[in-house]
Amino acid sequence: MTSRPPHLELADAEGDAAPAVVVLDGGMSNALEERGNEVSGALWTARLLRDAPGEIAAVHRAYYAAGARVATTASYQASVAGFEACGLLRAEAERLITRSVGIARTVRDGLAADGVRRWVAASVGPYGAVLADGSEYRGRYGLSPRALRDFHRPRLELLAAAEPDLLAVETIPDADEAEVLAGLLDEVGLPAWFSFSAKGLHTRAGQPLADAFAIAASPTSVFAVGVNCCAPADVQDAVGLAVEVTGRPAVAYPNSGEEWQAAHRSWTGGSAYDVALVPEWLRAGAVYVGGCCRVGPDTIATLTDNVSRTRPLRRG
């Protein structure tokens, strides 16, 4: 495991005082679908942790080949309760959650001979993802803080025990859930980035994004704060606000700009993800950049090439 954030570790390796830009991967579900896998069920990509782990490994490999420095594990929608609801015993459910990290680590370690530094980020999705009804784009689940804590803590402990390099706390729609997660992160102790599914300058639950960013940055283990799975057009202002509020580098990996229709479990509209926007994200303070849903390896390869010609303005 790493004890330093990737952007600082890379900057040291390159002898550069400015933070290095770290390219993240893209969406897991769309990449699996492009390989012919069915991911429309309640477990979404987590089903393949049980049924086809080799497919998940192939997606990690494709994103690394595209230039991503970070592989985000297929644990976003994985939970003990979710697996148990599909008929698995608790021990098997726990094994599958830790397997998500093991798959990514095996792929990463298998590429070590080329000398490129790569990381594994364990995805920590919101409670709403497990509901599989689009709640990660609404928040306000009606649960108490204690109930949210009881949900998140065991999964965080399982993921941390599998020894990822860092945690990706992502697509959080609600400042209330963020407060619960922030309280848990320092207990776990792994470096983490923390990102929200936002709309404009508000969380998906409607709270001011500035307040949410302040909550997310409260744990000492959080090294970057920002947004993901939002519209590409919302990134620049959100990144600038994140840096202003937290004083830390920002993370930004929007989706394609299409809209998720929970009732039909499908995306509608056209893609608005344009790597030409990325230099502005970097100038606003983003250091971690990539893609989320509907952004695949080809786009990450183009992003990698674009990033190699642009440096972030801010230091951190």
N, C-alpha and C positions, 0 to 999 in steps of 0.2 A: 504494500500500500504506500501511497505517497503522503507525506506530511505537509507538503507545500502545494498551493494551487498551481495547476498546469501553466497558467500564463506567466507566473514568476519563474517556474522551473525552466521553461523554454527561454525566457529572457536571459536567465543566467547562462544557459548553455550557448546562447548566441552572443553573449557579451554585450547585451543591449540594455540600457537603463529604462527604455520604454517597455511597457507590457507587451508581450508577444500576443498576436492574435491566435486564438485556438479555434480551429474549424471543428464543428460538431457534426454528427451524422444527420440523417433525415428521418422520415417516417418509417416505422417498422411495419405497420399494417399494409401500406400500399406496396412496399417492396416485397412482402410475402405474397400479396395478391398477384403481383406481376410474375411471380414464379409459379402461379397456378394454385395457391393455397386458399382455402376457404376460411375466412376470419369473421364471418358475420354473426356468430353465435354469442351467447352471453359472456363466455370467457375471452372472446376476441383473440388477440395474439397469444394470450396465456395458454390457450388450448394446445398450441404447438410445443410448449414446454414438455407436455406429456406425449403427444402423438407424433411430433416430427422435429425434434431438437436440431437435427441436421439442417433443416431449412432456416432456422433462426441463425445458426452459425454461418450459413451461406450469406445471409443478409449482412451480418456484421463484417464478414470478409469483403463484401462488395463495397460497403461504405468506407472501410479502411483503404481499399484499393482506389477509391475516388479521392482520397486525400484527407478524410476525416481523421482527426487525432483522438477522438473520443467515441467509443461505442456505448450506446445507452441500452441497458438490458431490457428484455421483454417482460418486465415485472410491473409495468404501469397498471395493468388491470388485474394483476395476480393478487389473490388474498386467500387466506385459509378458509374464511367463510364462503367465498365464491367457489372454491374447489369442492368444499364439503357439500354445497348445494347441488353440485353436479355428480355427487355420489362417491367422492374420494374420501378415504380415511384421513384423519388429521395429520398423521405422520407422513403420508404421501403428499399431502398438500404442502407441508413445510419443506419437504425435499424438493418439490418443483420450484418453489420460490427461490431457494438457494441455488438450484440448478441454473436459474437465469443468469446469475453472476458467473458460475462456473463455465457456461458455454462461451460467454464473451471473453473471459480470461484465457481460455484455451486458444481461442482464435488469436487474440492479441499476442500471447506468448509464442504462438507458432510463427509469427512474423518478426520476431525479435532479431533475427539474423541480419536484417537490413539496416539496423542501427537507428531506425526512426522511433522516437519516443511516442508511445501511445498510452491511453488511459481507458479504464472501464468505469462508467458511471451507473450506479444502480438506480433505476427509475423508481421514484416514489410518487405515484399518482394520487389524486384526491379520492376521498370516499365516494364521490359521485361517479367515478369511473367504474367502480364495482357494480353500481346499480344498472349500468348498461342502458340508460334511458336518456342520455344527454345531460345529466345533472352536473357534469363537470363544466358545462357552459351556463349554469344557473346558480349553483351554490345554495345556501340556505336550506339545508336538508331537514331541518327540524330536530336535529340531534343536540344533546347537551355537550358541552366541552368534555365532560368525562367519557361519554360514549364515543366521541371522536378519538379521544386519547386511547381508549381501550381498543379501538380498531387499528390505529396507526402504530402503536408501540410494538406489538409482537412482530409485525411485518418489518419494521425498521431494524429490530434486533436480529431477525433472520437474515436480512440482507447484509447487515454489518458483519455478522459472523462468517459470511461467505467471502469476506475480504475484497470488496471492490476498492478502487482507488478513491472514489468519492461518491457522493449521493447527488442525484438530480431530482430535487423536489420540484415537480413540474405540473403545469396546467391547474394550479390552485385557483378556484373561482371566487374565493370568499375570505375576507380578512379574518373572520372568526375561526375558520379552519386553519388559517396561517398562524394564528396565535397559538393554537394547540401544537402544531408541528414545530414552531419555533421553540417551544418549551421542551420538546423532546430531542431536538437536534444536538444540543450541548451535552445531553445525557449520553447520546450515542457516540459523539466525539469525532466523527469522520468529517473531513472537509466537504462542503456542500455548496451547490448553487441553488437558488430559490427563484422560481418564476411563476408568474400568474397568467391565467387565460383572461385577457383584458379586452375591453371594448372602449376605444378612445382612452381617456384618462381615468377610467373607473374599472374596478373589478367586474367580473360578470355578474356578481351579486349586487352591483350598483354602488359599492363604497368607493370613496376617493382612493385612487391608486397610490397617491403619496402616503396615505396612512398605512396602506397595505405594505408598501415598500419598507417603511420604517419598522413595521413588525417583523418582516422577513429578515431584516439586517440585524436584528437584536442578538441572535446567537453569535458567539465569537467564531464558530466553525463555518459560518456562511461567508464565502469569499466573493460572490457575485450575485446580483439581484436583477431581475428583469422580467421579460414576458416570453411566452411561447404559445403556439396554437391560436394566435390572434391573426387578424388581417395584416398583410405586409405593410399596408399604408399606415397602420397604427404604431409601428415599431419605433420610428425615429423620435417622436415626442415622448413616448414611454421610456425609451432609453435615456434621453436627456434628463427626464424627471427622476429616474432611478439613481443616476449618478449624483444629481443635485441633492437628493434626500439622504442617500446612504454614504456618499463619499467613496463608494467601491466601484469596481468595474461592473459593467452590465453584461447580461446574457440575453441573447435575442435569437429566437428560432421560430418564426411564424409558420403557419400552415400555408397552403397554396392560395388562400383567399376564397376558396369555395366554402359553402355553408353546409354544416352537418344537419341532416334531417333525421332526428332520432326516431320518429315514427316509422320511417321507411329504412332506417339504418343505411343511409346512402348520402353521398355528397352531391350538391347541386351547384350550378354556376360554373364559371371559367376560372382558370388560374390567373392570379395577379402577382405571383412570386417572380421578381425580376432581380437578378444579381446586381444590376446597375444601381439598385437602391443601397446596396451594402456599404459602399464607401461613406455614405451619409450616416449610417448606423455607427460605423467605426468612429467617425469624427464626433459623434454625439457621446461617445464613451463606451460603446460595445467592445468587448474583448473576446467574448465567446459568441460565435455566430454559426448558424446552421439552419436546418429546416425541420418542420414537424409534419403533420399529416399531409399526404399527397405531394410531398417533396422527396424525390428519389435520388439514387446514386448519380445519375447523369447531371442533375442540377448541382449536387454537392461537388462534383468534379469541376464544373464551371465556376462555382463559388470559390473553390480552393485556388484556382488560377487567378481570379479577381482579387482575392485577399492578398496574394503574394505581391501585388503591386500597390497595396494601400496599407498605410499604418494608422493606428488610432491616434487621436490628438492627445487624449488625456493619459495621465500616468496613474498607476495604482497597483 
